[in-house]
Amino acid sequence: MTKRQHTKLVHEGDYVAEVDIEIIDTGEGWSPYISIDDAQKLDEVREYLKKGDLKSATRIARVFHLNPV
């Protein structure tokens, strides 16, 4: 079993968050996958961004505001 760090982007509205997660590769069946905790972290960040709660989102991720060019 190998574990490696990965940064996942979560886009919601005018915001994008970089969330650090761990990818687990067992070399079997459904591999590679992420842990339940990391999946919940991604969902949590998405919900914070939907609500506009940037303070809570920035506790778990790096948040960026998108500006149109």
C-alpha positions, 0 to 999 in steps of 0.5 A: 500500500502506497500513500501520496499527497495530492492537491484537489481543486474544489470550484464553487461560484467565484471561488476555488479552494486547494484542498490537500488530500492523501491518495491511497494505492493498494494495487487492488480492485478500486485503487487508488482511492481517498479516505472517508475523512478526505472525502468529507473534507472536500464536501465540507469545503464545497459547502462552506464555499456555497454558503460564502463562509470563507473563514471556515473554508480557509481553516481547511483549504487555501481559497482563491477568488476568481476574477473574469478577464 
